[in-house]
Amino acid sequence: MKAELINEFYLLQASRANEKYADLLKEQVYEPIKLANEGVSTWITQRGHMLMKMESKVNKTMRILKRKFLKF
């Protein structure tokens, strides 16, 4: 009986260890990676919007300069 209780205790500890390990992985590995991915994708999106605005402004300026100085 005593050996069965000890064996059951070890099994209980092992099952709790797996839960703690999964929580530890989630908190210390997956969450920081998720936050970093969100930050990088936000930064890339903002940079893309900025570059698109700059390109449209340059195109508009080029059209004005062509009309003003390159009359054919």
ZABAVEX-161441 format. One line per field, with one value per atom (N, C-alpha, C): atom name; residue number from 1; x, y, z. Coordinates in Angstrom, 1 decimal, decimal comma, padded with zeros to 4 digits. Example, Ala and Ser with C-alpha at 12.3 -4.5 7.8 and 13.67 -1.06 7.14 Angstrom:
<pts>
at	c(N / CA / C / N / CA / C)
i	c(1 / 1 / 1 / 2 / 2 / 2)
X	c(013,2 / 012,3 / 013,2 / 012,8 / 013,7 / 012,9)
Y	c(-005,7 / -004,5 / -003,3 / -002,2 / -001,1 / 000,0)
Z	c(007,8 / 007,8 / 007,8 / 007,1 / 007,1 / 007,9)
</pts>
This chain:
<pts>
at	c(N / CA / C / N / CA / C / N / CA / C / N / CA / C / N / CA / C / N / CA / C / N / CA / C / N / CA / C / N / CA / C / N / CA / C / N / CA / C / N / CA / C / N / CA / C / N / CA / C / N / CA / C / N / CA / C / N / CA / C / N / CA / C / N / CA / C / N / CA / C / N / CA / C / N / CA / C / N / CA / C / N / CA / C / N / CA / C / N / CA / C / N / CA / C / N / CA / C / N / CA / C / N / CA / C / N / CA / C / N / CA / C / N / CA / C / N / CA / C / N / CA / C / N / CA / C / N / CA / C / N / CA / C / N / CA / C / N / CA / C / N / CA / C / N / CA / C / N / CA / C / N / CA / C / N / CA / C / N / CA / C / N / CA / C / N / CA / C / N / CA / C / N / CA / C / N / CA / C / N / CA / C / N / CA / C / N / CA / C / N / CA / C / N / CA / C / N / CA / C / N / CA / C / N / CA / C / N / CA / C / N / CA / C / N / CA / C / N / CA / C / N / CA / C / N / CA / C / N / CA / C / N / CA / C / N / CA / C / N / CA / C / N / CA / C / N / CA / C / N / CA / C)
i	c(1 / 1 / 1 / 2 / 2 / 2 / 3 / 3 / 3 / 4 / 4 / 4 / 5 / 5 / 5 / 6 / 6 / 6 / 7 / 7 / 7 / 8 / 8 / 8 / 9 / 9 / 9 / 10 / 10 / 10 / 11 / 11 / 11 / 12 / 12 / 12 / 13 / 13 / 13 / 14 / 14 / 14 / 15 / 15 / 15 / 16 / 16 / 16 / 17 / 17 / 17 / 18 / 18 / 18 / 19 / 19 / 19 / 20 / 20 / 20 / 21 / 21 / 21 / 22 / 22 / 22 / 23 / 23 / 23 / 24 / 24 / 24 / 25 / 25 / 25 / 26 / 26 / 26 / 27 / 27 / 27 / 28 / 28 / 28 / 29 / 29 / 29 / 30 / 30 / 30 / 31 / 31 / 31 / 32 / 32 / 32 / 33 / 33 / 33 / 34 / 34 / 34 / 35 / 35 / 35 / 36 / 36 / 36 / 37 / 37 / 37 / 38 / 38 / 38 / 39 / 39 / 39 / 40 / 40 / 40 / 41 / 41 / 41 / 42 / 42 / 42 / 43 / 43 / 43 / 44 / 44 / 44 / 45 / 45 / 45 / 46 / 46 / 46 / 47 / 47 / 47 / 48 / 48 / 48 / 49 / 49 / 49 / 50 / 50 / 50 / 51 / 51 / 51 / 52 / 52 / 52 / 53 / 53 / 53 / 54 / 54 / 54 / 55 / 55 / 55 / 56 / 56 / 56 / 57 / 57 / 57 / 58 / 58 / 58 / 59 / 59 / 59 / 60 / 60 / 60 / 61 / 61 / 61 / 62 / 62 / 62 / 63 / 63 / 63 / 64 / 64 / 64 / 65 / 65 / 65 / 66 / 66 / 66 / 67 / 67 / 67 / 68 / 68 / 68 / 69 / 69 / 69 / 70 / 70 / 70 / 71 / 71 / 71 / 72 / 72 / 72)
X	c(000,8 / 000,0 / 000,9 / 001,9 / 002,8 / 003,5 / 003,9 / 004,6 / 003,7 / 002,4 / 001,5 / 001,2 / 001,2 / 001,0 / 002,2 / 003,4 / 004,6 / 004,6 / 004,3 / 004,2 / 003,2 / 002,0 / 001,0 / 001,5 / 002,2 / 002,8 / 003,8 / 004,6 / 005,6 / 004,9 / 003,8 / 003,0 / 002,4 / 001,9 / 001,2 / 002,2 / 003,4 / 004,5 / 004,9 / 005,0 / 005,4 / 004,3 / 003,1 / 002,0 / 002,0 / 002,3 / 002,3 / 003,5 / 004,6 / 005,8 / 005,6 / 004,9 / 004,6 / 003,7 / 002,8 / 002,0 / 002,8 / 003,7 / 004,5 / 005,5 / 006,0 / 006,9 / 006,2 / 004,9 / 004,2 / 003,9 / 003,5 / 003,3 / 004,5 / 005,6 / 006,9 / 007,3 / 007,1 / 007,4 / 006,5 / 005,2 / 004,3 / 004,7 / 005,0 / 005,3 / 006,7 / 007,7 / 009,0 / 009,5 / 008,8 / 009,3 / 008,3 / 007,0 / 006,1 / 005,5 / 005,3 / 004,7 / 005,7 / 007,0 / 008,0 / 008,1 / 008,1 / 008,2 / 007,0 / 005,8 / 004,6 / 004,6 / 005,1 / 005,2 / 006,2 / 007,3 / 008,3 / 007,8 / 007,1 / 006,5 / 005,5 / 004,7 / 003,7 / 004,4 / 005,5 / 006,2 / 006,9 / 007,5 / 008,2 / 007,2 / 006,1 / 005,1 / 004,5 / 004,2 / 003,7 / 004,7 / 006,0 / 007,1 / 007,2 / 007,1 / 007,2 / 006,0 / 004,8 / 003,6 / 003,7 / 004,2 / 004,3 / 005,3 / 006,4 / 007,5 / 006,9 / 006,2 / 005,6 / 004,6 / 003,8 / 002,9 / 003,7 / 004,8 / 005,6 / 006,2 / 006,8 / 007,4 / 006,4 / 005,2 / 004,1 / 003,8 / 003,6 / 003,3 / 004,5 / 005,7 / 006,8 / 006,8 / 006,6 / 006,6 / 005,5 / 004,3 / 003,2 / 003,6 / 004,2 / 004,6 / 005,7 / 006,6 / 007,7 / 007,0 / 006,1 / 005,5 / 004,7 / 004,0 / 003,2 / 004,2 / 005,3 / 006,3 / 006,9 / 007,2 / 007,8 / 006,8 / 005,5 / 004,5 / 004,5 / 004,5 / 004,5 / 005,7 / 006,9 / 008,1 / 008,2 / 007,7 / 007,6 / 006,7 / 005,5 / 004,7 / 005,3 / 006,0 / 006,6 / 007,8 / 008,7 / 010,0 / 010,2 / 009,4 / 009,6 / 008,4 / 008,1 / 007,0 / 007,5 / 006,8 / 007,1 / 006,0)
Y	c(-001,2 / 000,0 / 001,3 / 001,2 / 002,4 / 002,7 / 001,6 / 001,8 / 002,3 / 001,9 / 002,5 / 004,0 / 004,4 / 005,8 / 006,6 / 006,1 / 006,8 / 006,9 / 005,8 / 005,8 / 006,8 / 006,9 / 007,8 / 009,3 / 009,5 / 010,8 / 011,2 / 010,3 / 010,7 / 011,0 / 010,2 / 010,5 / 011,8 / 012,2 / 013,5 / 014,6 / 014,4 / 015,4 / 015,6 / 014,5 / 014,5 / 015,2 / 015,0 / 015,7 / 017,2 / 017,6 / 019,0 / 019,6 / 018,9 / 019,5 / 019,8 / 018,9 / 019,2 / 020,4 / 020,7 / 021,9 / 023,1 / 023,0 / 024,2 / 024,4 / 023,4 / 023,6 / 024,2 / 023,8 / 024,4 / 025,9 / 026,2 / 027,6 / 028,4 / 027,8 / 028,5 / 028,8 / 027,8 / 028,0 / 029,1 / 029,1 / 030,1 / 031,5 / 031,6 / 032,9 / 033,5 / 032,6 / 033,1 / 033,0 / 032,2 / 032,0 / 032,5 / 032,0 / 032,3 / 033,7 / 034,2 / 035,6 / 036,6 / 036,6 / 037,6 / 037,5 / 036,3 / 036,2 / 036,8 / 036,6 / 037,1 / 038,7 / 039,2 / 040,7 / 041,2 / 040,6 / 041,0 / 041,0 / 039,9 / 039,9 / 041,0 / 041,3 / 042,3 / 043,7 / 043,9 / 045,1 / 045,3 / 044,3 / 044,3 / 044,5 / 043,8 / 044,0 / 045,4 / 045,9 / 047,3 / 048,3 / 048,1 / 049,0 / 048,9 / 047,7 / 047,5 / 048,2 / 048,0 / 048,6 / 050,1 / 050,7 / 052,2 / 052,7 / 051,9 / 052,3 / 052,2 / 051,2 / 051,1 / 052,2 / 052,6 / 053,7 / 055,0 / 055,2 / 056,4 / 056,4 / 055,3 / 055,2 / 055,5 / 055,0 / 055,2 / 056,6 / 057,3 / 058,7 / 059,5 / 059,2 / 059,9 / 059,7 / 058,5 / 058,2 / 059,0 / 059,1 / 059,9 / 061,4 / 061,9 / 063,3 / 063,6 / 062,7 / 062,8 / 062,8 / 061,9 / 061,8 / 063,1 / 063,6 / 064,9 / 066,0 / 066,1 / 067,2 / 067,0 / 065,8 / 065,6 / 066,1 / 065,8 / 066,2 / 067,7 / 068,4 / 069,9 / 070,4 / 069,9 / 070,3 / 070,1 / 069,0 / 068,7 / 069,7 / 070,0 / 070,9 / 072,3 / 072,7 / 074,0 / 074,2 / 073,2 / 073,4 / 072,6 / 071,6 / 070,8 / 070,9 / 072,0 / 072,2 / 071,9 / 071,0 / 070,7 / 071,1)
Z	c(000,0 / 000,0 / 000,0 / 000,8 / 000,9 / -000,4 / -001,0 / -002,3 / -003,4 / -003,3 / -004,3 / -004,1 / -002,8 / -002,5 / -002,9 / -002,7 / -003,1 / -004,7 / -005,3 / -006,8 / -007,3 / -006,7 / -007,0 / -006,8 / -005,7 / -005,4 / -006,5 / -006,9 / -008,0 / -009,3 / -009,6 / -010,8 / -010,8 / -009,6 / -009,4 / -009,6 / -009,0 / -009,2 / -010,6 / -011,3 / -012,8 / -013,6 / -013,3 / -014,1 / -013,8 / -012,6 / -012,2 / -012,9 / -012,9 / -013,5 / -015,0 / -015,7 / -017,1 / -017,3 / -016,4 / -016,5 / -016,2 / -015,2 / -014,9 / -016,0 / -016,7 / -017,8 / -019,0 / -019,2 / -020,3 / -020,0 / -018,8 / -018,4 / -018,5 / -018,1 / -018,2 / -019,6 / -020,5 / -021,9 / -022,5 / -022,1 / -022,6 / -022,1 / -020,8 / -020,3 / -020,7 / -020,8 / -021,0 / -022,4 / -023,3 / -024,6 / -025,6 / -025,6 / -026,6 / -026,5 / -025,3 / -025,2 / -025,6 / -025,2 / -025,7 / -027,3 / -027,8 / -029,3 / -029,9 / -029,4 / -029,9 / -029,9 / -028,8 / -028,6 / -029,6 / -029,8 / -030,7 / -032,1 / -032,5 / -033,8 / -034,1 / -033,1 / -033,2 / -033,4 / -032,6 / -032,7 / -034,1 / -034,6 / -035,9 / -037,0 / -037,0 / -038,0 / -038,0 / -036,8 / -036,7 / -037,3 / -036,9 / -037,4 / -039,0 / -039,5 / -041,0 / -041,6 / -041,1 / -041,6 / -041,6 / -040,5 / -040,4 / -041,5 / -041,6 / -042,5 / -044,0 / -044,3 / -045,6 / -045,9 / -045,0 / -045,2 / -045,4 / -044,6 / -044,8 / -046,2 / -046,6 / -048,0 / -049,1 / -048,9 / -049,9 / -050,0 / -048,9 / -048,8 / -049,5 / -049,2 / -049,8 / -051,3 / -051,8 / -053,2 / -053,9 / -053,3 / -053,9 / -054,0 / -052,9 / -052,9 / -053,9 / -054,1 / -055,1 / -056,5 / -056,7 / -058,0 / -058,3 / -057,3 / -057,5 / -057,8 / -057,1 / -057,3 / -058,7 / -059,1 / -060,4 / -061,5 / -061,4 / -062,4 / -062,5 / -061,3 / -061,3 / -062,0 / -061,6 / -062,2 / -063,8 / -064,2 / -065,6 / -066,3 / -065,8 / -066,4 / -066,4 / -065,4 / -065,3 / -066,2 / -066,2 / -066,9 / -068,2 / -068,4 / -069,6 / -070,5 / -071,0 / -071,9 / -073,3 / -073,9 / -075,3 / -076,2)
</pts>
